[in-house]
Amino acid sequence: MNLTAFLLYIIITSITPGPSNLLVMNTARRYGFKGSAPFNMGIVSGFIMLGIGTSLLTASLYQWIPMAEPYLKAAGAAYLLYLAWQMAFSKGAEGTDTNSRSSFFAGLLFQILNVKSILYFLTAMSTFILPYHDSNEAKLFFMCVTILIGCAALLLWALCGATFKKVFAKYDRIINMIMCLLLIYSAITIF
């Protein structure tokens, strides 16, 4: 396995804007780092669960993944468009209910349905790990590296949102529209 290519893939894919990164940043922007903790922990927990599940299933179900991929893409794109719609027509930072908008379960559910994360793990396993490693220890090690780098990137985006909260609050409507457009772009790039 080319370790450099593997690390470049997971770092670049983890840090570039994607649905989870945008949502954790936006949630931290609205509620601060502490206020967004339930949602962000839901996202991170979902990411870990998705990583473990995808990694374990990739080897055993790889021959069926191409058949399910179009359905996963369609469901993921539809969900992203729904989120973009919600963001475009949100009332802004004032008067939002942190319990309904920033819950652990909402973050967990979103992440489990996140096609970008599914494809992130699927590609890492099928391209960089499974063809080169037979031992379960090596597979587990590289799966953990993939999960840890992804989680670090998610928390970095949340920290960015919380750090620039005051700046973002000043331009709330504009930021929401930019986030909405980025989510629409994410939905389009799935295909």
Secondary structure, DSSP 8 states (H G I E B T S, - for coil): --HHHHHHHHHHHHHS--HHHHHHHHHHHHHHHHHTHHHHHHHHHHHHHHHHHHHHHHHHHGGGHHHHHHHHHHHHHHHHHHHHHHHHT---STT--HHHHS-HHHHHHHHHT-HHHHHHHHHIIIIIITTT--SHHHHHHHHHHHHHHHHHHHHHHHHHHHHTHHHHHHTHHHHHHHHHHHHHHHHHHT-
